[in-house]
Amino acid sequence: MSKDAPPHIQRRALAANLLKPAQHEKTSPQPGSKNYPVVPGKDDLVGFVTSGNFNLGEGKGTGVANLFVRKVLGEDVEKYVEKERFLCIVREAGQGLGRLAKWEVV
């Protein structure tokens, strides 16, 4: 890539380079394949989703869940509630596929 290339061409080349699989990987692991990360077991269960769907207003999937917050945060729940968002893995009951999700107290 030439340093004299216009900015939009440089951005396009950068984006293509970032999306290209690494040299040692042919493709990213697909859900269900043997290289896909293992989903935690039932001992790691911290709650359940009561309803979920694609939210047109948010432009992404959203859901309502019940969580045992003290199992996740310990006894200092109050100091996290107002200012933090957390990550968790959501999966269907009996399934081995999990999806990464963000949760927050509402």
HUKAWO-V457273 format. One record per residue. N is the residue number from 1. RES is the residue in one small letter. PSI is psi in degrees with one decimal (none if undefined). OMEGA is omega in whole degrees, -180 to 180 (* if undefined). Layout:
N/RES/PSI/OMEGA  N/RES/PSI/OMEGA
This chain:
1/m/130.1/179  2/s/142.7/176  3/k/-18.7/-180  4/d/-2.1/-179  5/a/146.4/179  6/p/153.6/-178  7/p/-38.6/-178  8/h/-31.3/176  9/i/-40.1/177  10/q/-42.5/178  11/r/-39.9/179  12/r/-43.6/179  13/a/-39.8/178  14/l/-45.9/179  15/a/-42.8/179  16/a/-38.7/179  17/n/-39.3/180  18/l/-33.2/-178  19/l/-14.5/-180  20/k/135.9/177  21/p/152.1/178  22/a/161.1/-178  23/q/-38.7/-177  24/h/-12.7/178  25/e/135.6/175  26/k/-42.4/177  27/t/164.2/175  28/s/149.8/178  29/p/136.3/180  30/q/148.8/178  31/p/132.2/180  32/g/-14.4/180  33/s/164.8/-177  34/k/-21.9/179  35/n/-4.8/-179  36/y/139.5/-178  37/p/144.0/-179  38/v/139.4/178  39/v/137.7/178  40/p/155.9/-178  41/g/-174.7/-176  42/k/-22.7/178  43/d/-21.3/-179  44/d/3.0/-179  45/l/129.0/180  46/v/0.2/179  47/g/-168.8/-180  48/f/150.8/178  49/v/128.6/180  50/t/-30.9/175  51/s/148.7/179  52/g/151.8/-180  53/n/175.6/174  54/f/125.2/-178  55/n/111.1/-179  56/l/-32.9/179  57/g/-37.9/180  58/e/-25.0/-177  59/g/24.1/-179  60/k/170.6/177  61/g/137.0/176  62/t/161.1/180  63/g/167.2/175  64/v/133.4/-176  65/a/159.9/171  66/n/124.7/-179  67/l/146.6/172  68/f/84.9/-170  69/v/-36.1/-180  70/r/-26.9/176  71/k/-31.5/-179  72/v/-46.9/-171  73/l/-11.5/-177  74/g/-156.7/-176  75/e/-15.4/-177  76/d/45.8/-176  77/v/-42.7/-173  78/e/-33.7/-177  79/k/-17.3/180  80/y/-28.5/-166  81/v/-44.1/-172  82/e/-23.2/-169  83/k/3.6/-173  84/e/151.6/167  85/r/146.9/-175  86/f/159.4/176  87/l/148.0/175  88/c/173.3/176  89/i/127.9/179  90/v/131.9/177  91/r/156.2/176  92/e/149.5/180  93/a/130.5/178  94/g/-0.1/-179  95/q/156.1/179  96/g/-0.7/180  97/l/132.2/178  98/g/153.0/177  99/r/138.2/178  100/l/135.1/-179  101/a/155.3/175  102/k/139.9/175  103/w/151.7/177  104/e/156.4/178  105/v/132.2/176  106/v/none/*
